[in-house]
């Protein structure tokens, strides 16, 4: 996996990224994707937002994550919520999981950080024949005044804002997914079952929104003093324009691809 610095903002990440909507699972269900009783590897699981929801849907799931700091936050959430979700240190390129064991692999908000060919090879190794790969991405969209205000502040500290990870290198994207990803999946024996998007909303107070901004990849990678100045200014601006208890309902978009692996040769 390509390096990122989410471990530096692990607490912000844990507080602000537990936003996966129920409609995601409803949309998968109507596409004949059920997690009950299935062995699932959730790669680059972060603080376990998706992993926990898979566990609650009776999947036999394990979360794999390269950041020790994010894993520690995931384990703290386990304790607070009285859950027993298993997590382990590993990468998409080297999961440390057994071969031919998993019915599904899930990846949420992370494919763009992977060394893709190595990750595909590893996923094929751990999946059973005809296993499934589900790749999803989600994030807020710019159609809200608080997002515009936020980026006005950010632009005072960041000279250029690029798409995260390998998305920055792509010249053409469909619903946020680089077109080359689809060719890579196909060439490596994954058949496309479906590719679709969902609209949903997430509510934030000023403080919660600042946490969400802190978890953005290009903010997480900033020098800590500069990042703290940016976040402090954003907090001041928001509290001057809105009550600290004002609720911002921010539009979000989730994009999902369902891939079925061909029989291994």
C-alpha positions in Angstrom: 0.0 0.0 0.0 1.2 3.5 -0.8 2.1 5.5 2.3 -0.4 7.8 3.9 -0.4 9.6 7.2 -3.8 8.7 8.7 -2.1 7.4 11.8 -1.3 11.0 12.7 -5.0 11.9 12.9 -6.3 8.5 14.1 -8.6 9.9 16.7 -10.1 12.4 14.2 -10.5 9.5 11.8 -12.3 7.3 14.3 -14.7 10.1 15.3 -15.6 11.3 11.8 -15.5 8.3 9.5 -18.1 6.1 11.0 -20.6 7.2 8.3 -21.2 4.2 6.1 -25.0 4.4 5.3 -27.4 1.5 5.8 -28.5 2.0 2.2 -25.2 0.6 1.1 -26.1 -2.8 2.5 -29.7 -2.6 1.2 -28.3 -1.9 -2.3 -26.0 -4.9 -2.1 -28.8 -7.1 -0.8 -31.0 -6.4 -3.8 -28.0 -7.3 -6.0 -27.8 -10.7 -4.3 -24.9 -9.9 -2.1 -25.4 -11.2 1.5 -22.8 -11.3 4.2 -24.4 -13.7 6.6 -22.3 -16.7 7.2 -19.6 -15.5 4.7 -15.9 -15.3 5.4 -14.9 -11.7 4.6 -11.6 -9.9 4.6 -12.0 -6.1 5.0 -8.7 -4.7 3.6 -7.4 -1.3 4.7 -10.1 -1.3 7.3 -9.0 1.9 9.1 -10.8 2.2 12.4 -13.2 -0.6 11.4 -16.2 1.4 10.2 -17.1 -1.2 7.6 -15.7 -4.1 9.5 -18.1 -3.6 12.4 -21.1 -3.3 10.1 -20.1 -6.6 8.4 -19.8 -8.3 11.8 -23.3 -7.0 12.7 -24.6 -8.5 9.5 -23.3 -11.9 10.7 -20.2 -12.1 8.5 -17.2 -14.0 9.7 -15.0 -10.9 9.1 -11.4 -9.9 9.8 -10.2 -6.3 9.4 -6.7 -5.8 8.0 -4.9 -2.5 8.3 -1.3 -1.2 7.9 -1.6 1.6 10.5 -1.0 0.5 14.1 -2.6 3.8 15.3 -5.8 3.2 13.3 -6.0 -0.4 14.6 -5.6 0.8 18.2 -8.6 3.1 17.6 -10.6 0.2 16.1 -9.8 -1.9 19.2 -10.9 0.9 21.5 -14.2 1.1 19.7 -14.6 -2.7 20.2 -14.2 -2.1 23.9 -16.7 0.8 24.0 -19.3 -1.1 22.0 -18.7 -4.5 23.6 -17.8 -6.0 20.2 -15.4 -8.8 19.4 -14.3 -7.8 15.8 -10.9 -9.3 15.0 -8.3 -7.0 13.5 -4.7 -7.6 12.4 -1.8 -5.7 11.0 -1.2 -6.2 7.3 -1.4 -4.6 3.9 -3.5 -5.2 0.8 -0.3 -6.5 -0.9 0.6 -8.8 2.0 -2.4 -9.5 4.2 -0.9 -12.4 6.2 -4.2 -14.2 5.7 -4.5 -17.9 4.6 -5.0 -18.9 0.9 -8.3 -19.9 -0.6 -10.3 -19.1 2.6 -12.5 -16.1 1.9 -15.8 -15.7 0.2 -15.4 -12.0 -0.2 -12.9 -9.2 0.0 -14.1 -5.7 0.8 -12.3 -2.4 0.3 -13.8 0.9 1.4 -12.2 4.2 0.6 -8.8 2.7 0.0 -8.2 1.2 -3.4 -6.5 4.4 -4.6 -3.8 3.8 -1.9 -2.9 0.3 -3.0 -0.1 -1.0 -5.2 -2.8 -2.4 -7.4 -1.3 -5.3 -9.2 0.3 -6.7 -6.1 -3.0 -6.2 -4.3 -5.0 -8.0 -7.0 -2.6 -10.9 -6.8 -2.9 -11.1 -3.1 -6.7 -10.9 -3.2 -6.9 -13.7 -5.7 -4.7 -15.8 -3.4 -6.9 -15.4 -0.4 -10.3 -15.7 -2.2 -12.0 -19.0 -2.9 -13.0 -19.9 -6.4 -15.8 -17.6 -7.7 -15.2 -15.3 -4.7 -16.3 -11.6 -4.7 -14.4 -8.4 -4.5 -16.4 -5.3 -3.5 -14.7 -1.9 -3.8 -16.4 1.2 -2.6 -15.6 4.8 -2.1 -17.5 7.6 -0.5 -17.1 11.2 0.5 -18.9 14.5 0.7 -19.8 16.5 -2.4 -19.3 20.3 -2.8 -23.0 21.3 -2.9 -23.1 22.8 0.5 -22.1 26.3 1.8 -20.1 24.9 4.7 -18.0 22.9 2.2 -17.3 26.1 0.2 -16.4 27.9 3.4 -14.1 25.1 4.4 -12.2 25.1 1.1 -11.8 28.9 1.3 -9.9 28.3 4.5 -7.9 25.3 3.2 -6.7 27.2 0.1 -4.9 29.7 2.4 -2.7 26.8 3.6 -2.6 24.4 0.7 -1.2 25.5 -2.7 -2.7 22.7 -4.7 -5.4 20.1 -3.9 -5.1 16.9 -5.8 -7.2 13.7 -5.8 -6.0 11.2 -3.2 -3.5 8.5 -4.0 -3.4 7.0 -7.6 -6.6 9.0 -8.5 -4.3 11.9 -9.0 -2.5 10.1 -11.9 -5.7 9.2 -13.8 -6.7 11.2 -16.8 -10.3 9.8 -16.9 -12.7 8.7 -14.2 -16.2 7.3 -14.0 -18.1 8.3 -10.8 -14.7 8.9 -9.3 -13.1 5.6 -10.3 -10.2 5.7 -12.7 -11.1 3.9 -15.9 -7.9 1.9 -15.8 -9.0 0.1 -12.7 -11.8 -1.7 -14.6 -9.3 -2.9 -17.3 -6.9 -4.1 -14.6 -9.7 -6.1 -12.8 -10.9 -7.6 -16.1 -7.4 -8.6 -17.2 -6.9 -10.3 -13.8 -10.0 -12.5 -14.0 -12.6 -10.4 -12.3 -15.9 -10.0 -14.0 -18.0 -6.9 -13.5 -21.3 -7.6 -11.9 -22.4 -4.1 -11.2 -21.2 -0.5 -10.9 -23.4 2.1 -9.3 -23.7 5.0 -7.0 -25.8 6.1 -4.0 -26.6 9.5 -2.6 -26.8 9.9 1.2 -26.4 12.6 3.8 -24.3 12.9 7.0 -25.0 15.4 9.8 -22.2 17.3 11.6 -21.8 19.9 14.3 -19.0 22.4 13.7 -16.7 20.4 15.9 -17.5 17.1 14.1 -17.0 18.8 10.7 -13.6 20.0 11.7 -12.8 16.4 12.7 -13.9 15.2 9.3 -11.7 17.8 7.6 -8.7 16.7 9.7 -9.1 13.2 8.3 -8.7 14.2 4.7 -5.5 12.7 3.3 -3.9 15.9 2.2 -4.6 17.5 5.6 -3.4 14.4 7.5 -0.1 14.6 5.6 0.6 18.2 6.6 3.1 19.4 9.1 1.4 19.1 12.5 1.8 22.8 13.4 0.4 23.9 10.0 -2.4 21.4 10.3 -3.4 22.6 13.7 -3.4 26.3 12.6 -5.6 25.4 9.6 -8.1 23.5 11.8 -8.1 26.2 14.5 -8.9 28.8 11.9 -11.6 26.7 10.3 -13.2 26.2 13.8 -13.1 29.9 14.4 -14.7 30.7 11.1 -17.5 28.1 11.5 -18.2 29.3 15.1 -18.4 32.9 13.9 -20.9 32.0 11.1 -23.0 29.3 12.9 -23.9 28.3 16.4 -21.6 25.7 17.8 -24.6 23.4 18.0 -25.8 24.1 14.4 -26.2 20.8 12.4 -24.8 20.8 8.9 -26.5 18.2 6.7 -23.8 17.4 4.1 -24.6 15.5 0.9 -22.4 12.5 0.3 -21.9 10.1 -2.6 -21.0 6.4 -2.4 -19.7 4.5 -5.5 -19.7 0.7 -5.5 -18.3 -1.9 -7.8 -19.1 -5.6 -7.4 -16.6 -8.0 -9.1 -16.8 -11.8 -9.3 -13.6 -13.7 -9.6 -13.4 -16.4 -12.3 -12.4 -19.9 -11.4 -8.7 -20.0 -10.6 -6.5 -21.8 -13.1 
